[in-house]
Amino acid sequence: MNGDGRSDMIGLSPTGNWLYQGTGSWSTPFKRREAMGLDLPVNGSQLVF
């Protein structure tokens, strides 16, 4: 997601969209969440991953 070569995770919720950047560490696989701007389609069935 951020181009550093590590797997990242995106969380979608009614209160906001969050980016969890991967660290490459097995003991702490993700950094703290960061708010991100992400436009979602009105119909959730249109999501594509």
Protein Blocks (a to p, Z undefined) as FASTA:
>chain_A
ZZnopacdddddfkbccddddehiaklmbccdddddddddfblmlpcZZ
